[in-house]
Amino acid sequence: MSVDEILNIVKGISGCSECDVDDVEEWLLCDSNDQGFQIMTNDEILERVVDEQQEAEEDDSETGEGMEDETVSKDPYNYTAHIELITTCQTVGDLLELRQSRENMSKLFPLTPELWLSWLKDEVSLADSDPASKQAVIELFERAVGDYLFKTKDKGLDLTMLSITSCHNYSSQFSPD
């Protein structure tokens, strides 16, 4: 469609009778810079949405976990940075980074009962019938019990229930069917 054809159509619209060629060319130039409303095929829409989601995820990962990880690296005794990194890893679902972050924090600080329980629950849910993974959970459990902050009265029931659940899950995997 040419500029003259567009101009003839626009002049037929109420309130646009004084538009000229320069106006139409300016609109077209504006549309080429900022495409605004477009008629697109389903494939084009899907491609654009996927690209925007990927860009958003890249931005999130660059500003989220990377910043906390950098803060922990620069100041390993920053308790809050460790907590933020663990929380971010849980949110993102990065299991390897989550495990490493928990290990690093546990080497520097005694963990709260909530941190131990969260860690144990994650590991129990991921443990399979492999004896090595079960042994790793048992060792983690022993570390938690040995940590002085874990020996609080209000978490005793949680710890007991977790251990009973863990034992039941493990024993049921070995029982003959």
C-alpha positions in Angstrom: 0.0 0.0 0.0 1.4 3.4 -1.0 1.6 6.6 1.1 -1.0 8.2 -1.3 -3.4 5.3 -0.8 -3.1 5.5 3.0 -3.6 9.3 2.8 -6.8 8.9 0.9 -8.1 6.4 3.4 -7.1 8.6 6.4 -8.7 11.7 4.9 -12.0 9.7 4.8 -11.9 9.4 8.6 -13.7 12.0 10.6 -11.2 14.6 12.1 -8.4 13.6 9.8 -9.3 15.5 6.6 -6.4 17.9 7.0 -3.7 15.1 7.2 -1.0 15.3 4.5 1.7 13.1 3.0 4.2 14.3 5.7 1.8 13.0 8.5 1.5 9.6 6.9 5.2 9.3 6.3 5.9 10.2 10.0 3.4 7.6 11.1 5.0 4.9 8.9 8.5 5.9 10.2 7.2 5.7 13.8 5.7 2.3 13.1 9.0 1.1 11.7 10.8 2.1 14.9 8.1 1.0 17.3 6.0 -1.5 15.7 3.2 -1.4 18.2 0.1 -3.2 17.0 0.9 -5.9 14.4 -0.9 -8.7 12.7 1.2 -11.8 13.3 0.8 -15.4 12.6 0.6 -17.9 15.5 4.2 -19.0 14.9 5.4 -15.4 15.1 3.4 -14.8 18.3 4.8 -18.0 19.9 8.4 -17.1 18.8 8.1 -13.6 20.3 6.6 -14.8 23.6 9.3 -17.5 24.0 12.0 -15.0 23.2 10.6 -12.5 25.8 10.4 -15.3 28.4 14.0 -16.3 27.8 15.2 -12.8 28.1 13.3 -12.3 31.4 14.8 -15.6 32.7 18.3 -14.5 31.7 17.7 -11.1 33.5 16.4 -12.9 36.6 19.3 -15.3 36.8 21.9 -12.5 36.2 20.4 -10.3 38.9 19.3 -13.0 41.4 21.4 -16.0 42.2 24.6 -14.5 40.7 24.5 -11.4 43.0 24.0 -13.5 46.2 26.7 -15.9 45.1 29.0 -13.0 44.5 28.2 -11.5 47.9 28.9 -14.8 49.6 32.2 -15.1 47.7 33.3 -11.5 48.7 32.2 -11.8 52.3 31.9 -15.5 53.3 31.0 -14.5 56.9 27.9 -12.6 55.8 25.1 -14.8 57.3 22.3 -13.0 55.5 24.0 -13.5 52.1 24.1 -17.2 52.7 20.4 -17.3 53.7 19.5 -15.3 50.6 21.6 -17.6 48.3 20.0 -20.7 49.8 16.5 -19.2 49.4 17.2 -18.2 45.8 18.5 -21.6 44.9 15.4 -23.2 46.4 13.2 -20.8 44.4 15.0 -21.4 41.2 15.3 -25.1 41.8 19.0 -25.4 41.4 19.7 -28.5 43.5 23.5 -28.6 43.0 24.0 -25.0 43.9 21.6 -25.4 46.8 23.5 -28.3 48.2 26.8 -26.5 47.8 25.4 -23.3 49.4 24.1 -25.3 52.4 27.5 -27.1 52.8 29.4 -23.8 52.6 27.2 -22.2 55.2 27.3 -25.2 57.5 31.1 -25.0 57.5 31.0 -21.4 58.8 27.9 -21.2 60.9 25.8 -23.5 63.0 22.5 -23.9 61.2 19.1 -23.2 62.6 16.7 -26.0 63.1 14.6 -24.7 60.2 17.6 -24.8 57.9 18.5 -28.4 59.0 14.9 -29.6 58.6 14.5 -28.0 55.2 17.8 -29.6 54.1 16.9 -33.0 55.5 13.4 -32.9 53.9 14.9 -32.1 50.5 17.5 -34.9 50.7 15.0 -37.4 52.0 12.6 -36.7 49.2 15.4 -37.0 46.7 17.0 -40.2 48.1 16.3 -43.2 46.0 16.8 -46.9 46.7 20.5 -46.6 46.2 22.3 -47.4 49.5 24.8 -44.5 48.9 22.1 -41.9 48.8 20.4 -43.3 51.9 23.8 -43.3 53.7 24.3 -39.6 52.7 20.9 -38.7 54.3 21.8 -40.6 57.4 25.1 -38.8 57.7 23.4 -35.5 57.1 20.9 -36.4 59.8 23.8 -37.2 62.2 25.4 -33.8 61.4 22.1 -32.0 62.2 21.7 -33.8 65.5 25.3 -32.9 66.4 24.8 -29.2 65.6 24.0 -27.5 69.0 21.3 -25.3 67.6 19.4 -28.3 66.4 19.0 -29.6 69.9 16.2 -27.3 70.8 13.1 -28.5 72.5 10.5 -27.2 70.1 12.1 -29.0 67.1 12.4 -32.3 68.8 9.0 -33.5 67.5 9.9 -32.4 64.0 13.2 -34.3 64.2 11.5 -37.4 65.5 8.8 -37.3 62.9 11.4 -36.8 60.1 13.5 -39.7 61.3 10.5 -42.0 61.6 9.3 -41.0 58.1 12.8 -41.4 56.8 13.2 -44.9 58.4 9.8 -45.9 57.1 10.6 -44.8 53.6 13.9 -46.5 53.6 12.7 -49.8 55.1 9.7 -49.9 52.7 12.0 -49.7 49.7 13.9 -52.8 50.9 10.9 -54.9 51.9 10.1 -57.7 49.5 6.8 -57.4 47.6 
